[in-house]
Amino acid sequence: MRVLLLLTILFFKPNLISLDLYELDFKDDYLNSGRTLMNLEFGLHDLEPNSSSKEILIGIHGGDSRGFEWIYPLQKIDNESINTYFFRWDTSKCAEESIKLFLEAIKEEGDIEKITIIGHSYGGVFSSLLLNKIDDIETEIHVVAAPLGSDDLKKYCDYNHPKFKNKNISYFQWRTIKALDNAFNSYDYDPQIIDFAESSVVRLPSEYNERRLGHLWSISWVADNFNQ
């Protein structure tokens, strides 16, 4: 009986690590799909385990993420030449504390030719810290609705945006309209704005699908306009 129980545990326990991107549903079952994504353990997760592409896309969530806001964007941007990943990290701590975990995970992936990183909100702050930490690999870093200039982050985490980026890295900032973004509209300044010349900046419009474009769905707008 004990042997049978052990075999049952070994072979039938849920395997969240092998989660497939296209098993997630952004329409009819988005809440459960979002929870499934956020129930992944901290670390880098391959959402297309059957892909062998050397070009990878990595989504990096922000604080209080419910996961479902990521499903459509990742499926939209993904294509046959990209292998899509999701990075789960502890947003209750300062972003710097999880950088080592991310870099070690990238190293374990082996021979990668290109990395595209999309960080949303606090995940964008995390992503910005990679600007001078990834070497050799061609890399695009996209930060979406990210409070890069937040005084609170400077105060509590001693966060300072990097002063430079490595030459192999391209940097893109996608900024919401502060007055329409519930995460930022109480500030007396726009925490998305920083003084960093080595980046391309896009200001998002006021509406998306005929609704106010605020914080949560900003990443969906970016996905729709990513390669334009």
N, C-alpha and C positions, 0 to 999 in steps of 0.2 A: 504493500500500500504506500509506504514512504517513497519507494522508487518511482511509482506511478505519479505521485504528487510532484516529485522533483522534476520529472520529465514534462509534466503539464506546465509548470512554472517556466521552465527553460524554453519551451517551444511555442507557448501560446500567450506569453505576456505581450502587452502592447509594445510596438516598436516605433516610437515617435521619431527616431533618428532617420528612418527611411521614408518619412512623409513625402508624398508626391504633390508637387505644385498643382497639378490639374485634378487632384482629388478634392481640392478646396473650392468652395462654392461662394462667389461674391454676390449672388442674387437671392436665392430662396433659403439658403441655410448659412447665411454669412456670419451670424453670431456664433454658432457652434464651430464653424470653420476658423473664425478668428481665435476662439479659445484654444482650439487644437494647435494653432500656430504659436500662440503665446505660452502654451504648456511645454514647449520644447525646453530642454535644459540649457543652461548658459553655454554658449559656444557657437561655432559656425556649422550650419546645417545645409547639406546638399538636398535641394528640393527636386532635383532631376537625377536620381541615382543611376539611371541608364544612359546618361549622356557622357560623352568622353571629350567634349569640347575643351580647348585650351583657353577659351575666352569666357570669363565668368562675370556674372552680375550679382551683386550683393546688396540686399536691402537691410538697412540698420534702423530699427524702430526708436521712437522717442519714449519719454516717460509717460506712464499711464496709458500706453497703447493697448487697444483691445484686439489688435491683430487684423480685424476684418478690413480695415482701410488699406491694407497692403496687398490683398489678394488680387484685385483687379489690376493695379499698377504692375505687379510682377508678371502676371500673365500677359498683359498688354505689351510690355517691353521685351519679354522673352521671345526668342526665335530659334531656328534650327542651329544657328552657329553659336548660341550662348548657353552656358550652363548656369542655372539660377540657384542662388543660395540665400539664406536668411541668417542674420547674426543676432542671437539672443544675448542680452547682457543685463547686468544689474544696474538699472537706472536710479536706484535709491542711493547709489554712491557717486562720487565724482568720476567723470568720464575717463580721466587719466588712468584710473585703477584697472580698467578693462582693456587697455590698449595692448598690453603684453599678450593677453589671451587671444586677441584678434591676430596679431602678427605671427604668433606661433601656429595658429590654425592655417594661415595663408602659407606658411613655410611647409606645413605638412601636406598641402595639396600638390606639391611638386612642381612640375613644368607648366607654368601658366604664362601665356603670351600677352594677355590683356585683362585688366580688372576695371569694371565699372561699379562704382560705389554710389548708392543713393541713401542719404541719411535724412530722416525727417525729424523736425523739431529738435529735441535734445540729442537725437541720433545724428543730426547735422553737426552739432557741436562735437560729438565724438568723432565724426568723419573728418572734421577740420584738423584734428590733432594728428591725422595721418599724412598731412601735406608734406612733411619733411621726414617721414619715417618709412615710407615705401621706396625702395631703390630698384633701379634696373627695369622693373616691369612697367610697361605702358599702362598708365592708370588715369581714369577720369573720376573725379570726385564731385558729386552733385549734392548740395545741401539745400533742403526745401523747408521754408518757414522756420529757419534755425535762429535762435537768439544768440548769435555769435558775439554781440556787443553788450550782453547782459551784465549789469553791475552786480547782480546777485551772484552770478557765477564767479566773478572776480572775488567777491567778498567771502563766499563759503567754500569755494573750491580752488581759489587762487588761479582761476582759468585766465589765460591770455591767449588770444588767437596767435598762431605762428606768424612770425615776421617774414617768412619766406617759404616757398615751396620748392621741391625738387624738380629738376628739369623734365623728368619723365612723367610729370603729373599735370593734367589739365584740370582747372578748377571752375566750377559753375555755381552761382548763387541764384536761387529761385525764391523771390521775396513776395509775400502776400501784402495786401494793402492793410496797413496797421489798424485803421479804424474799423475794418470789417473782420479782423482776426481776434476772436475772443481770448486767445492766449496772450495777446499783446496790447489790446486796445485800452487797458487800464494804465499802461505805462505813460509817463510824460515825455518819452522819447521812443524811437523805433529801435528795439534791441536787435533787429536783423542787420542794421547798418554798421559796417566796420570800414576802416581805412586800409584797404588792401588792393593794390592796383593790379595784381597778377590774377585777376579772375574776370569771368564774364558774368554780368548781372542781368537777370530778367525779372521785371516786376509783373506779377500775375494780374489778370483782369479782375473786375469786381464780381463777375458772375461765372458760374459753371453749370451747364445744363439748365439754364434759366433760373438758377438759384444763387443766393449769395455765396461767393467763394471765400470761405473762412479757413480755419486752420486744418481741420481734419481731412477735408477732401482736396487740399492743395496738391497732394502727391498724385491724385488721379488726373488732375489737369496737366501736371508735368508729364505723366505717362502718355497722355494723348498728344502732347506736343514735343515729345522727347527727341525725335529725329528730324524735326523740321528746322 
